[in-house]
Amino acid sequence: MHYDVQRIRKHFPSLDTDLAFFDGPAGSQVPDVVGEAMKEAIIAATSNRGTVTESERNADRHVKEFREAVSDLINCDPQGVVYGRSWTQLAYDFSRNLSKTWKSGDEIIVSRLDHDSNIRPWIQAAESVGAMVKWAEFDRETGDLPVSAIETLLSERTRLVAVTGASNTLGTRPDLVGIQNAVHASKALLYVDGVHLTPHAPIDVKEIGADFYGFSAYKLMGPHCAALAASPSLLESIPNDKLLPSTSAVPERFEFGTLPYEIMAGVTAAINFIAGLAPADSVSRRESIVTSMMALEEYETDLFEYMEESLAQIQGLRTFGHAKLRTPTVYFDLPGIDSADVYRHLATKKVNAPAGHFYALEISRALGLGDAGAIRAGLAPYNNKEDVDRLVAALKDLT
């Protein structure tokens, strides 16, 4: 497996701005092939989905190809792929739908390691039916969320556990297989936020064993949207409100209104781009994706090690979360200097590394950072050592 970052960088017009992007966890840059696919789809002959006219078939093809591409990316059933405007929207939709089956006294478990989009919808849904919310705590020193943190909270009344695949601020990657074993032993459902994990590792939903797994395409070089995967039979069992003429078939009954075919085409193009990150003689797109993501993970691991070693040379710099298994994400501050001022200084050096809580309010507060948070720098497939050197040099200017 060979990962040629210079070849990959040539596909990103935004890199011609001379900006160094470390804000991939908030939204990655987009390769040219994705923009071209979206343009082609939106100006082509398109109608509402159908099978009679050519334009109807074009629309239907974009939807079918989107589901198949997501299926290959995370190894799930394409008929269980639900399109969503955002991951937050999907979490709210499914928390409301699932809470229709809960009652007073039932229990829901959320994690303090999570982005608020995988916390607040579940809390609010639980409150609406009188269910109890339990909190799984992460280790403040390491950033770890051990299986035991969830296992000790499980009971016969547990209906659902919501947990992240990787922290969007600390990078921590919990043991999802271990968690699902414990959750399913209690006959509860597992809802995994894979937004920050999916861009950095090969994903196999069947191996993870999550009942629900999803991601945001704009975090992995695609357009702004999200997708959720579940087994079609599980989706069939979930009640939801819909318009009377709308189909009752899954996954369509969870997707409201006319779908954005050009955005779906962009997601398919992004996943095809991922499949070609590390070209190899593969039989299928799924195999190409796994090979490419393994190569990317190895490349990012090496680059992240270089970044951490370089940041450690900066006097006074303090990092948070040191879990052994992490995505290439570092959360840090410079005591005595407001993180917002560091963010603004980096921007003058054309280095994008924002400051804040990044909607992981519970983490920021647990670490004693309040709602102000710290600085986050995350790697993406197009980052290189030159980017890291620019980040470190700009930080050294302040110290």
Number of C-alpha atoms within 10 A of each C-alpha: 13 13 19 15 16 11 10 17 17 14 16 15 12 16 17 9 8 11 15 24 25 23 21 25 25 15 19 22 21 21 22 16 17 24 19 13 19 21 15 14 21 15 9 13 14 19 16 15 19 14 13 8 13 13 17 16 18 21 26 20 17 24 22 16 17 25 26 18 24 26 20 24 26 21 19 21 18 21 20 23 27 22 26 23 16 17 24 18 15 22 23 18 16 22 21 20 17 19 22 16 12 20 15 12 14 20 23 25 22 23 23 24 33 25 26 18 17 25 23 16 20 26 18 17 22 25 14 15 16 15 21 17 20 16 16 22 20 21 17 16 11 14 24 25 24 18 19 14 17 22 18 10 16 23 15 11 16 22 23 26 27 21 27 27 25 28 30 28 32 28 27 28 22 23 16 21 14 15 23 23 17 19 24 16 13 17 16 21 18 24 25 25 28 22 26 27 25 23 27 24 18 21 20 17 21 14 10 18 18 25 20 22 23 29 26 27 28 24 26 26 26 28 25 18 21 24 23 25 27 23 19 16 11 12 23 15 9 14 16 16 10 14 10 7 6 13 13 14 12 18 22 17 19 24 17 12 11 9 19 16 23 23 26 29 29 30 32 27 26 26 23 20 21 24 24 17 24 22 17 15 8 13 8 10 17 21 16 23 27 23 24 25 26 19 21 27 20 16 18 23 17 12 18 21 12 15 24 16 11 15 22 14 11 17 11 12 15 14 18 18 22 18 18 12 13 21 27 23 27 23 22 21 21 19 10 7 11 15 21 17 12 20 20 16 18 23 16 10 16 17 23 21 21 22 23 21 23 21 16 23 21 19 28 22 15 15 16 11 15 15 16 17 26 26 23 28 23 24 26 23 23 24 22 19 12 10 19 24 16 17 24 20 16 19 20 14 10 13 11
